[in-house]
Amino acid sequence: MKYPNIKLTALMLAAVLTAPVCTAATGDIYNYEFTALGTTISSQIKADNKEKAQFCANVVKKEVLRLEDLLSAYRRTVPLTRPLGLL
């Protein structure tokens, strides 16, 4: 069984959970990309400086990778994989 919306749900959850930590009233927009959940994750972060933007990008990446580890159906170490007998 496939779950087509799990990627979108995980990304939205990561954005909601990290938004309060990484907000800026003014500042520049910084772009970051990384690979997770079988796709390229792109983020635009508005921050006062590059150091704050990098911190926020790391928070987002860490949360997305945590969710990927928890929800991935393709990794043997993921709790969801073993009961389903997928691997």
C-alpha positions in Angstrom: 0.0 0.0 0.0 1.3 3.4 -0.9 0.8 6.6 1.0 1.1 9.4 -1.7 0.5 12.3 0.8 3.0 11.2 3.4 5.8 13.4 1.9 3.6 16.4 1.8 2.3 15.8 5.3 5.9 15.4 6.7 7.1 18.6 5.0 4.1 20.6 6.2 4.6 19.2 9.8 8.3 20.1 9.7 7.5 23.7 8.5 4.8 24.2 11.2 7.1 22.8 14.0 10.1 25.0 13.0 8.3 28.2 12.1 8.2 29.7 15.6 12.0 29.2 16.0 12.9 30.7 12.6 10.9 33.9 12.1 12.2 37.4 11.2 10.3 40.6 10.8 12.8 42.0 8.4 15.8 40.6 6.5 17.0 38.9 3.4 15.7 35.7 1.9 18.1 32.7 1.8 17.6 29.6 -0.2 18.6 26.1 0.9 18.2 22.6 -0.7 18.8 19.0 0.5 17.5 15.6 -0.4 15.0 13.7 1.7 11.9 11.6 1.3 12.9 10.7 -2.2 12.9 14.3 -3.5 14.7 17.6 -3.3 13.6 19.8 -0.4 13.9 23.5 -1.1 13.4 26.1 1.5 13.4 29.9 1.5 14.2 31.4 4.9 13.8 35.1 5.7 16.4 36.1 8.3 18.4 39.1 9.6 21.7 37.5 8.6 23.1 34.4 6.9 24.1 32.7 10.3 20.4 32.8 11.5 19.2 31.6 8.1 21.7 28.7 8.2 20.6 27.8 11.8 16.9 27.7 10.7 17.8 25.7 7.6 19.5 23.1 9.8 16.5 23.0 12.1 14.2 22.3 9.1 16.6 19.7 7.7 17.0 17.9 11.0 13.2 17.7 11.5 12.6 16.5 7.9 15.3 13.8 8.2 13.8 12.7 11.6 10.4 12.3 10.0 12.0 10.5 7.1 13.6 8.0 9.4 10.3 7.5 11.2 8.1 7.2 8.2 10.2 5.7 5.4 8.9 2.4 4.0 12.2 1.7 2.3 14.5 1.4 5.3 14.9 -1.8 7.3 15.4 0.2 10.6 12.1 2.0 10.3 9.4 0.6 12.7 6.7 0.8 10.0 8.7 -1.5 7.6 9.0 -4.6 9.8 5.3 -5.3 10.6 4.3 -4.8 7.0 7.0 -7.2 5.8 8.1 -4.8 3.1 11.8 -5.7 3.5 
